[in-house]
């Protein structure tokens, strides 16, 4: 079975922007607008709520043939049968995630502003790597910043897809695509907008 490509709008949920009762509708609007991947990101300690939301989102994403990626939580990804997981520097190692989720799982790795981490991740078998924040981010204002030059260097050095994240708007996104990004990970640019589907469509159009 061929894994879906990591390309296009990669929409990431945020509990602060999406009330629980609107989660499924908001994500479906993003998908209808052209999101190609969805990441469920929730840092709360309410395990039952997170399980229920992830199960509902996974069912939605499967109906639309869109991969659901779980942020940080390998066990939650395993429990709901999600398409994969995204791990960071402080999360379980890539090897643990691969062993638990299997060869068909999509596993992404956060590499912040460091090409060396991306090279290690690719060598280990990661499906994609993420760099950022590329621009000042309303979601993570204190996040380390990555440069366009880093994206160019990464594109020259890596064969796996590159995800750019952080403060990305439809206006600044072309800079990232020109520098080598394959996918744009967006939170506020989609889910803080009054018309989520229209907002997603603006990003998706950049890949047409």
N, C-alpha and C positions, 0 to 999 in steps of 0.2 A: 504494500500500500504506500503510495507516494504522500509525503507530508505536504500540507498546504504551504505555499510560499509566504515568507514574511515580507509583504510588500503592501504599501498603501497606508491608509489611515488606521492607526492602532489606538483605539479609544479606551481610556482607563477610567474606571469608576472612582467616585469620591463620595464618601458618606456625608461630607459637609456640604456638598452641592446637590446631592440627590436624596430627598427624603425616602425612607424605606418604602412607603406606599407607592412611590412613583418609579422605583428602580427598574422594574421590568419594562414599563412603558418607555422610560428614557433610553434604555439600552436598545430597545427595538427601533426607536426613532433614529438612533445613531447608525444602526445596521441598515435601515432603509435609506439613510443618507449616503451610504457607501463605505462604512467602516468595514475593514477586512479582518481585523482581529479585535477581540474584546479582552481586557484584563480586569479581573475582579480584585480590587485592592481595598481592603478594610482592615484596619489595625486594632479594632475593638477586641475586648476579651470575651464577648458574648458568643461562645462557640456554637450554641444551638441556632442563634440567629444567622451566623455566618454560614453554617451548613445549609440551612433552609434557603438562604439567598443564592448560594453557589449552586445548589441543585436546580433552583428555578431558572437561573441564568444559563446553566448548562443545557437545560431542556430547550430554552429559547434559541440559544446559539446553534444547537443541533438542527432545529427546524429550519434555520436559515443557512445551514452549512458553513457556519463561521466558527473558527476555533475560539474556545474560551481558555484563557491562561489565568492561573491563580497566582497572585503575588505572594511570594515568600513562603507559602504554606504547602509543603510537599504532601503532607498527610491529607489535607483538605482536597487537594487536586486528585489524590488517589481515591478518596472516599466518593467523590461525585463523578469520577470518570472524566475529568476535564481533559482537554486536548494537551495541556501542558502546564508548566510552572515557570515563573520568573524568579530567579534568585539573585541576591546581592552579596556584598562582601561579608555581611554578618549572618547570612542565612546558611542552612545546611549546604554542604559542599555539592558541587555539581555531580560528583560520583554517587553520592547518596540519592540525589534526585533521580538520576538515570537508573540506578538499581531498583528503586521503588516503583518508578513509573514506566519503565521499559523503553525499548528502542524507538517506538513509534511516537513517544511523547515529544512535544515541542518544548525545548528548554532554552530559555534566554538568560543571559547573565549581564548584570549591571557592571559596567567598566568605568563609569564616572568620567575622569579626564585622563585615563591611563591606557595607552596602547598595549603595554606589557600584559595587563590583565586580559585584554581581548585576545592576544596571541596565545596565552595559556588556555583560555576558554575554548578557542577554536581547536587547539591541539587535543583537548580533552573530549571534544565531540559536541560542543554546544551548537545549537541550531541557529542562534543569532546572538548578537551582543548589542548593548545599548550604551550610548554615550550622552552625557549631559549633567547639568542643565546647560543647554546651548544658549539660552537667553534668560534674563531675569524671570523667575517663575512665581506666580502668585500662590501656587500650591506649596512650593518649597523655597521660600525666599532666601534661605541660608545655604542652599545647595551649592556644592562645588561647581565651578563653571568649566565647560569644555569649549574648545575653539573650532572654528571652521577648518583651520589647518590640521587639527587632529583628525577630523573626518577624512580629509584628503589623504593623510598618511595611512589611516586605517583602511581606506578603500584600496590603496595600492598594496597593502600588506595582507589583507584578509580575502578569503573567498566566500565566507558566510555572510548573510545579510546583516546590515547595520541599521540599528534603530536610533533615531535622534529623539531626545526628550527635553522638555523644559522651556516654557515661555514661547512655544511655537504658535504663530498665527498664520493665516493664509497669506499674509503679506511678506513675512520673513522666511516662510517655508521654502520658497524656491532657492534661497541661498544654501540650504541644507541639502536639497536634492542635487544641486549642481556640484556640491562638495562630495557627494557619494552616498548619502543616506538612501536606504531602500524603503524605510517605513518611518512615519511620523507618529510618535506617541503623544497624545493630546488628552488633557483633562479639562481645564477651564475653557479652552477654546471651543469645546463642544458642549460640555455639560453646564457651564455657567451662562449659556446663551438662552434667550427666550424661545427660539425655534431651533431645537436640537438637530432636527433632520436637515434643515437648511444650512446650519453651521457645518455639519458633517459633509454635506455636499460640496461646500467650498474647498475643503481639504481634498476630498476624493477627486475633484476635478483636476487637481494638480498632477494626478497620475494618469489622466486619460490620454 
